[in-house]
Amino acid sequence: MNLFAKLKKYAADRRAVHELGALDDRALQDLGISRSHIRSAVTGNGR
């Protein structure tokens, strides 16, 4: 993956984390995500 692709993915991941962070806990629960696992859900790291 070249530098431009990594930067593009990083920006998309940050945007997704920001958008999910703006949701209330009920909406996150409906998606099966807890607030503390937003970043790992976006990046695919973790469980």
C-alpha positions as CSV (number, residue, x, y, z in Angstrom):
1,M,0.0,0.0,0.0
2,N,1.6,3.3,-1.0
3,L,1.6,6.5,1.0
4,F,-1.3,8.1,-0.7
5,A,-3.5,5.0,-0.2
6,K,-2.5,4.9,3.5
7,L,-3.4,8.6,4.0
8,K,-6.7,8.1,2.2
9,K,-7.6,5.1,4.4
10,Y,-6.5,7.0,7.6
11,A,-8.7,10.0,6.6
12,A,-11.7,7.7,5.9
13,D,-11.2,5.9,9.2
14,R,-11.0,9.1,11.2
15,R,-14.2,10.3,9.5
16,A,-16.0,7.1,10.4
17,V,-14.8,7.2,14.0
18,H,-16.0,10.8,14.2
19,E,-19.4,9.9,12.7
20,L,-19.9,6.9,15.0
21,G,-18.8,9.0,18.0
22,A,-21.6,11.4,17.2
23,L,-24.2,8.7,17.6
24,D,-26.0,8.2,21.0
25,D,-25.4,5.0,23.0
26,R,-28.7,3.5,21.9
27,A,-27.9,3.8,18.2
28,L,-24.4,2.3,18.8
29,Q,-26.1,-0.6,20.7
30,D,-28.4,-1.2,17.8
31,L,-25.3,-1.5,15.6
32,G,-23.7,-3.9,18.1
33,I,-20.9,-1.5,19.0
34,S,-20.0,-0.1,22.4
35,R,-18.5,3.4,22.6
36,S,-15.2,2.0,23.8
37,H,-14.9,-0.2,20.7
38,I,-15.6,2.3,18.0
39,R,-12.0,2.7,16.8
40,S,-11.4,-1.1,16.7
41,A,-14.7,-1.6,14.9
42,V,-13.7,0.9,12.2
43,T,-10.1,-0.3,11.8
44,G,-10.9,-4.0,12.1
45,N,-8.5,-4.5,15.0
46,G,-9.5,-6.4,18.0
47,R,-12.5,-8.8,18.3
